[in-house]
Amino acid sequence: MTTESDWHLSLVRPVTPRTPQGCEECLRLGSPWVHLRLCLTCGHVGCCDSSPLKHARLHAANDGHPIVQPLEPGENWRWCYVHEAVV
């Protein structure tokens, strides 16, 4: 499902990954991750829902920053955690 008119896209800003080497919380905890997601509001780097601790989703819920994109080479899509849809 694609939601091109998602109003959460207004929260997207030019960002720089705060921890490009990995998930911010997992690096602190020494926890593994599967894939990385970049918050397009503040630059937080969190782990995906396939990772044990799902930090990207937690960041979206706790900070109100629902739009992320992969921090993986060659992947070019955005996800809204509120609408559970590609935007």
C-alpha positions, 0 to 999 in steps of 0.5 A: 500500500502506498500513501502518497498524500500522507500528511506525515511527509510534512515532517520530513527534513534534510537530515544527516545520520546521527550514528551512521555506523549502526543503530544508536541504541543497539550500539549503546547496549551491544545488541545486534540489528538486522537492517537500519532505518533513518528517521527523516525528521531528526537523523536518528538511526534505529534498527528495523522491525526484523531486529530484536529490539525494533528501535526505529519503531520505538523512536517513531512512537516515542518522539512522534517522527513516523517517517523513515527510510532504509540506511542501506545502499541501493534501497530508496523508499520511505515508510510511515509507522503511523499508517504502516505504509510506503510513502 
